[in-house]
């Protein structure tokens, strides 16, 4: 009997291993494609925030000008080059960027592989109610990535390239520091947008309740502001821009938690 349980456990581990292997292959395949076309990807995507005509800068310029507010977004100028001071810096940053973008692009497939591993252990009713898991999680993830790319990253790049402690000190950034800003922000914000999905599962296993989320709403607000201060430039406008969608997601999470509890109570009386 113990041997059967052990074999069953080992079989599950083997199955999980193949799901992870297929996910890794998908990420690697996309990463290789991105690496092959790295010049196009860098010129039109990664380094796009260093172009004064980037859509976010032009939009901010138009909006602020329309309401009579003077803004530096209308007169942006960035240095023409980034430094690569280590021999393997460009190669390693190209590989890292390809892997990160490969994961972001392959995210729905990775979720699908995880779902294929978890679904056999769920009841039929749970499977039916959770069919939208991959779609909803993917939409939230990509919304976070897009919000990061078109809002947070441009603000951060503009701030850090224009900030000076004195006129005698000039900003000469390395490729590695720039890539770190782009990739960390993309992944960080995309993962933060998964908050409703996380709350759903935490509520399902009984670790979170709607009352708990309501009780600590103020604490969550402080936490969001602190988190926003970490991932954005230290100015109020940027923190507010980042905080608003996260707070909206928090309120959505409360409603998601309510729905889960309501369904659990309904099933308990059936």
N, C-alpha and C positions, 0 to 999 in steps of 0.2 A: 504493500500500500504506500509506504513511504517512497519506494522507488518510482511508483507511478506518478506521485505528486512531484518528485524531483524531475522526472522526464517531462512532465507537463510544464513545469517552470522553465526548464531548459528549452523546450519547444517554443515557449512564448519569447524567450530571450532571442532565439534564432530568428523568429518572425520579426521582432522589433529591429534586429540587426539589418535585415534585408530592407525594411522600410527606410531606415536611416541611410543605408547604402544607396538606394534609389534616389532619395532626396539629395544626397551629396553629389550623385552623378548629374542630376538635373542642374544643380547650382553650378557645378564645374563646367558643364556644357555651355551654359549661358555666359559664365565668366570667361571662358576661352574665346567665345564669339566677341565679347566686349573687348577683350585684350587685343584680338586681331584688328579690330576697328577702333583702337584706342585713340588715334589722332582725331577722328571724327567725334568720338564721345567726349574727349577733353575739350575740343574747340567749341562744340555746340551745347555741351551740357555741364561739365564740371567747371570749366573756366568762364562760363557765360556770365557769371555774376561780376566779372571784372570788366564787362563792357558797359559803358555809360547808357547805351540804348536798351538795356535789359528792361523787359516789360514792367517789372515792379517799380523800378526807378522812374520810368516815364509816367506810370499811373500815379505814384505819390506826388510827382511834380505837378501833374494836371489837377489832382484833387486839392492839394494845398494851395495852389495858385488860384483855383476857382473860389476858394473861401477867403482869399486875401492874406494867406500866411506865407511869409518868405521861407524858403527851404533850400537847403544845399543839394537836394535831390535833382534840382534843375541844372546844376553846374558840377556834376560829378567828374572826377578825373582819377584814374587808377594808374599805377606804374605799369609799364609795358611788359614787364617780365617778373617771374618769381625765381628765387635762387635755388639751385640744387648743389649743395656743398659737399655731398658725399658721393663716392663713385657709383654706388648701387641705388642711390636715392630715387632716381626716376623709374628704374625697373621695379623696385619694391613698392613704390607708391602706385604704379600702374597695376601691379598684381593685386594689391590690397583693394584698390578702387574697383577692379573687375570682380573680385570676390563679393564685396559689399553690394554692388549693383546686381550681381548674379543672384544673391540671396533675396534682395528686394523684388526682382523680377520673377523669381521662382516661388515666391511666398505662397501663392494659392496651391501650387502643386505640393509643397512641403506640408501644408495644412491637410491636403487631401490624403497624403500618406499617413499622417498622424491619425486622421479620422478613420482610415481603413484599419488601423491597428486597434483603435479604441472601440469602434462600433460593434464588433461581435460580442463584447461584454455588456452591452446595453440591452434593456428591454425594448420590445418592438415599439411601444408607445414613445419611449425616450428617443429612439432613432427617428421616428416621424417628426417629433417636435424639434429635433436638432438638425434637420436636413439643411436649414439655411445657415448653419454654422460657418461653412467655408466661405460662402458668398458674403455674409455680413462681416466676418473677420477680415476678409480680403479688402472689402470696400473701406472699412475703417483704417486699415493699414495703409492703403494707397492714398486715402484722404490726408492722413498724417504726413506721408511723404511729400505730397503735393503742397500742403500747407507749409511744411518745413522749407521746401525748395523755393517757393514763390513769396514767402513772407519772412520767415525767421532768418534764413541764410542771407538774403539780400540786406536785411537790416544789420545783421552781425558783420558781414563783410564791409559794408559802408562805414559802420562805426569803427571797427578796428583799423581800417586803412586810413581813416581820417583823424583818429585820436592821436594827440601828441602832448607830452608833458612840457615840452619847450620847443621853440623853433629850431634850435640847434640839433635836435634829435630827430632823425628821419626813420621812417618805417621801411625796412627791407626784409620782407618775409620769405621764408623758405617754402618750397613746394610741399614738404612734409607737413608743416603746420597748417597750411591752407587745406590740404586734403583731409587732415584730421578734423578740421572744423566742419567741412562739408559732410563727410561720411558719418561722424558721430552725431551731428544734428539730424541728418536724414533718418538714421536708425533710431535715435533716441525719441524723436517726436512721433515717428510711425508706431513705435511700441507703446508710447503713452496713449495713443488713440485707441488701443485695444482695451482700455479700461472697462467699458461695458461688458465685454466678453469675459474678462477676468472676474468681474463682480458676479456675472451669471454663474460661473462655475463655483466660486467661493460660497455663493448662496445655496447652490445645489447640495454642497457637502456640509452645510450648516455653520460655516465659519463667519458668515456675514449676514446681517438682517437689514431690512429697510430702516428700522428704528435706529440701529447702530449708525448707519450712514447719515441719517438726519441729525442724530445727536452730535456727531463729530463733523458737521458741515463747516463750522467755523474753523476748526482745526485743519480741515482739508483745504480751506481757502488760504490759510497761512502757508501750508505746505506747498500749494500750487504757486504762490507768489515767490517762495524761496526757490522752488525748482525753476521757475521762469527766470529768476535773477541769475541762476547758474548757467542756463543754456542760452541766454540772450545778453546783449550789451546792458550795462548798468544804467539804463534810463527808464523812466516811468512808462513812456509810450510803448516801448518794446515789450515790457513786462505785461502791460495790459493787453496788448495784441495777442500775446501768447496765452495769457491766463483765460481769456474769454472762452475760446473753444474747449479748453480743458474743464472749466467749470460747467459748461453746457453738457459735456460728456459725463460729468459727475452727476448732474441732475437726471440725465438719461439712465445712468447706472442705478439710481434709486428706483426709478420706475421699472427697470428690468428686474431688480431684486424683488419688488412688490409682486410682479407677475409670476416669478418663480415660486414665491411663498404661496400665492393664491392657488396656483396649479397643484402644489403639493398638498395643500389643505383639501382641495377638491377631490384629489385622488384618494386621500385618506378616508373620506366619507363614502366613497364608492364601494 
